[in-house]
């Protein structure tokens, strides 16, 4: 029997479910001719013990392989490789800077659009350049596509040359399109400066009831500084008093102020301060929150949001994977007006 402990690889740092890592490893073993037709697979119980995972995980992995018509089972004898001539799924390395509510929307849309046409290895590098570089090192040859959200808190100047060295025929950038990335590659991205400017312009009538706009832009943030440029341009164009604050710790709320938050933690702290000061949201204090999520429809009768269409971003990135497109597509930015303004 083949030594499947050397063929099957489970990476504890990967976000990809373990059952998919197992099925993807077996598919890769077939592709690399390490596994051949009629080879006997380990029993569910043996693999469960060997990799210290539940029987259900192995059962799901084998079920996934049956979807590709790769394996069959014989009662009393177990599973074997029944077919090595099948449509190989596109192998995708998916790198996100962090996991959040809106990133989950992107992932779900991306994975659903690809369906069974792709095998996704999904990693989070937590905005850390060193982790990002390690994940890419000597790893790109195994994948047909490298789909990356390139946000970094530090060492961004070192990260972009790394991106530039990647094979462009495999590369698809999501969410951000950095300057200086050359070659013919795909991208679905936000236009940060223009997006916030035009979003605030759409809300101008409501904003005119306030005198000051403040944006909460944390220090050492991975968010694009282009957001601040668009914010400042809008305030200058329409004569609003403004301020850029990094946190709410020492902030005294003044009626007539609109706060724009980027981070979810800041939104929670802001709402707590408004309630604690017995101010009325949407009257005394206005709130605009970045990134639409389902909860913002409900919180305090609705939080006004300005947001990229994250579902569309995931869908379009997946379509680029399937069609090998090298298009650069700016995703529309949407304003959802609610009672917080």
Order of alpha helices (4+ residues) and beta strands (2+ residues): alpha-alpha-alpha-alpha-beta-beta-beta-alpha-beta-alpha-beta-alpha-beta-beta-alpha-alpha-beta-alpha-beta-beta-alpha-beta-beta-alpha-beta-beta
